[in-house]
Amino acid sequence: SYQNDNLQNLLDDQNVSSQCLANHRIREWARGKMIDWMIEVFASNNDDYSNNDLTFFRAANLLDAYLRSSYNLNELDMYLIGVTCILIASKIEDIYQLSIKTIIQDLSHNNFSLFQIKQQEQIILETLNFDTCFPTVNDYLQYLFLQLFGQSKNQALQIIQET
Amino acid sequence: MQIVIINSNATELYVIHKILYQIKDIIYYYMSASENVRYIKIQKIGEGAYGIIYKAQDVQTEEIVALKKFKLSDNEGVPSCALREISILNQLNHPNIIKLISQIIINKKLHLVMNYYDMDLTEYLKFNHEEFHLKNIIYKILLAVEFIHNRKIIHRDLQPNNILITNNEPVLIDFGLSRVLSPNMTPGVTQLWYRAPELLSNCNTYDYAIDMWSLGCIIAEIALNKPLFMGSSEIHQLLLIKNIINGNEWFLHNSQFAKLNNLFIDLINVCISLEFLEIIIS
């Protein structure tokens, strides 16, 4: 029953982000490149207190959600949007958030100013109407794993589930 | 002489004229500003690390609301606690959980607009109430907490001050510390008297059970009319918990609980059980 409630809530709150590039002049390749770069960032940022996986999925889904509800963006805008999505995701998921200073210096190599990032953050949050806590791909996967392997006593499967 | 006087009159007139124009400018400025300001602050209610809460009036509908003002730091944009609170409250729609009316930016500061209630549980318990009112309140609080736990959200700051009462119905407020469940979280949450033992021992992998512990303390407080554990430091709090709880049937031997119903004691007992696995999770 608890599991059923959980699934029902996951379905109720789901944020559809398919067809996110329909309104833009952005190739799928550019979005893929952005996601690859995010993976690289989170793989290299080995902080003890950073929930790397959760933050990555949150950032990627925020990117899609924003792209879906905005219009006419360029491939050149993608970099700033991606960096800002990482900032927002880190604020939601991490114990110690990435500071804007780190993001400017290490992630964007001084391509953007503090003001640009803060402005873009506000634009993204207002476009999404501050609705940033929707379940991510990670939550659905966790549910699926629990359903598939949760009751199994096979050790290999349990190891998969724990990771 | 006359010419000089006329001259001075003329300059005076000119000066007065100029001042009038300036006053007009100022009045226009404030009028245009007041069109933007929809809420007028009446008084300060509370203050915390996150910011300040005001009682305010809506100019358009003349409704009394609560305004929560966040301190915006210059370097970090929107503060993370504000971001979490808004996104979580947007997601929750339940009669026993506070509703976020809107979020506005006044003078570059983020304000949350919420319904205003003037009584919290601590004040409510100062008066005598009928038993079924109290039972109803406990039941509704449990429903609200189940609702947020089903959405994988932990409140992390349950205490009587964060439960408001209106017409004998409870309303959960203050989601500034709450977050979505994750493997690593900070242990420094919840007010000391309602803090669970796993938080007191600085553990950073915990789950919904910490909310159930706080609930157990709150329910006991409703029954006894005073807080269950009143520690002055983390160590003192742990000692109090250890002293009171000896074995499983500690409530039965405790004179404080003699007058209470058995089912009631069971409920508290289940909420604040020391066995880690026995604490019910919603």
Boltz contact constraints between the chains, C-beta under 6 A:
constraints:
  - contact:
      token1: [A, 5]
      token2: [B, 150]
      max_distance: 6.0
  - contact:
      token1: [A, 9]
      token2: [B, 150]
      max_distance: 6.0
  - contact:
      token1: [A, 9]
      token2: [B, 151]
      max_distance: 6.0
  - contact:
      token1: [A, 51]
      token2: [B, 182]
      max_distance: 6.0
  - contact:
      token1: [A, 51]
      token2: [B, 184]
      max_distance: 6.0
  - contact:
      token1: [A, 54]
      token2: [B, 182]
      max_distance: 6.0
  - contact:
      token1: [A, 91]
      token2: [B, 80]
      max_distance: 6.0
  - contact:
      token1: [A, 91]
      token2: [B, 83]
      max_distance: 6.0
  - contact:
      token1: [A, 95]
      token2: [B, 186]
      max_distance: 6.0
  - contact:
      token1: [A, 97]
      token2: [B, 80]
      max_distance: 6.0
  - contact:
      token1: [A, 100]
      token2: [B, 75]
      max_distance: 6.0
  - contact:
      token1: [A, 100]
      token2: [B, 76]
      max_distance: 6.0
  - contact:
      token1: [A, 118]
      token2: [B, 77]
      max_distance: 6.0
  - contact:
      token1: [A, 121]
      token2: [B, 77]
      max_distance: 6.0
  - contact:
      token1: [A, 130]
      token2: [B, 86]
      max_distance: 6.0
  - contact:
      token1: [A, 130]
      token2: [B, 87]
      max_distance: 6.0
  - contact:
      token1: [A, 130]
      token2: [B, 90]
      max_distance: 6.0
  - contact:
      token1: [A, 131]
      token2: [B, 90]
      max_distance: 6.0
  - contact:
      token1: [A, 132]
      token2: [B, 87]
      max_distance: 6.0
  - contact:
      token1: [A, 133]
      token2: [B, 87]
      max_distance: 6.0
  - contact:
      token1: [A, 133]
      token2: [B, 88]
      max_distance: 6.0
  - contact:
      token1: [A, 133]
      token2: [B, 91]
      max_distance: 6.0
